[in-house]
Amino acid sequence: MTLQEGQAAPLFELPDEQNRTVRLQDFRGHPLVLYFFPKANTPG
């Protein structure tokens, strides 16, 4: 999926480093920076 600048991100949920579920909608109305990095020993 490709987003255009200014387009809202789709709702999603992911596990954090303590394996707790974090949902995008939990941060609605707050500044948020997402940092995605490759899992160890994978290309990217």
Phi and psi restraints in degrees (value plus and minus 20) as a CYANA .aco file:
   2 THR   PHI    -135.0   -95.0
   2 THR   PSI     110.0   150.0
   3 LEU   PHI    -121.8   -81.8
   3 LEU   PSI     128.7   168.7
   4 GLN   PHI    -113.0   -73.0
   4 GLN   PSI     134.3   174.3
   5 GLU   PHI     -75.8   -35.8
   5 GLU   PSI     113.1   153.1
   6 GLY   PHI      68.7   108.7
   6 GLY   PSI     -31.6     8.4
   7 GLN   PHI     -97.8   -57.8
   7 GLN   PSI     120.1   160.1
   8 ALA   PHI     -88.9   -48.9
   8 ALA   PSI     122.1   162.1
   9 ALA   PHI     -91.5   -51.5
   9 ALA   PSI     127.0   167.0
  10 PRO   PHI     -89.7   -49.7
  10 PRO   PSI     130.9   170.9
  11 LEU   PHI     -87.4   -47.4
  11 LEU   PSI     117.4   157.4
  12 PHE   PHI    -173.6  -133.6
  12 PHE   PSI     146.8   186.8
  13 GLU   PHI    -158.8  -118.8
  13 GLU   PSI     125.7   165.7
  14 LEU   PHI    -164.0  -124.0
  14 LEU   PSI     136.0   176.0
  15 PRO   PHI     -99.0   -59.0
  15 PRO   PSI     123.6   163.6
  16 ASP   PHI    -109.9   -69.9
  16 ASP   PSI    -190.7  -150.7
  17 GLU   PHI     -87.6   -47.6
  17 GLU   PSI     -36.2     3.8
  18 GLN   PHI    -121.9   -81.9
  18 GLN   PSI      -5.1    34.9
  19 ASN   PHI      44.7    84.7
  19 ASN   PSI       4.2    44.2
  20 ARG   PHI    -110.5   -70.5
  20 ARG   PSI     122.8   162.8
  21 THR   PHI     -95.1   -55.1
  21 THR   PSI     108.0   148.0
  22 VAL   PHI    -136.3   -96.3
  22 VAL   PSI     109.4   149.4
  23 ARG   PHI    -132.9   -92.9
  23 ARG   PSI     118.1   158.1
  24 LEU   PHI     -76.5   -36.5
  24 LEU   PSI     -61.7   -21.7
  25 GLN   PHI     -85.0   -45.0
  25 GLN   PSI     -37.6     2.4
  26 ASP   PHI     -86.5   -46.5
  26 ASP   PSI     -38.2     1.8
  27 PHE   PHI    -126.3   -86.3
  27 PHE   PSI     -11.5    28.5
  28 ARG   PHI     -76.1   -36.1
  28 ARG   PSI     110.6   150.6
  29 GLY   PHI      67.4   107.4
  29 GLY   PSI     -19.9    20.1
  30 HIS   PHI    -141.4  -101.4
  30 HIS   PSI     126.0   166.0
  31 PRO   PHI     -81.8   -41.8
  31 PRO   PSI     122.8   162.8
  32 LEU   PHI    -167.3  -127.3
  32 LEU   PSI     113.6   153.6
  33 VAL   PHI    -138.2   -98.2
  33 VAL   PSI     106.6   146.6
  34 LEU   PHI    -124.2   -84.2
  34 LEU   PSI     113.9   153.9
  35 TYR   PHI    -144.5  -104.5
  35 TYR   PSI      94.7   134.7
  36 PHE   PHI    -124.5   -84.5
  36 PHE   PSI     116.1   156.1
  37 PHE   PHI    -156.8  -116.8
  37 PHE   PSI     134.3   174.3
  38 PRO   PHI     -91.9   -51.9
  38 PRO   PSI     126.8   166.8
  39 LYS   PHI     -85.6   -45.6
  39 LYS   PSI     127.7   167.7
  40 ALA   PHI     -74.6   -34.6
  40 ALA   PSI     122.1   162.1
  41 ASN   PHI      45.0    85.0
  41 ASN   PSI       8.7    48.7
  42 THR   PHI    -144.6  -104.6
  42 THR   PSI     134.1   174.1
  43 PRO   PHI     -88.3   -48.3
  43 PRO   PSI     130.4   170.4
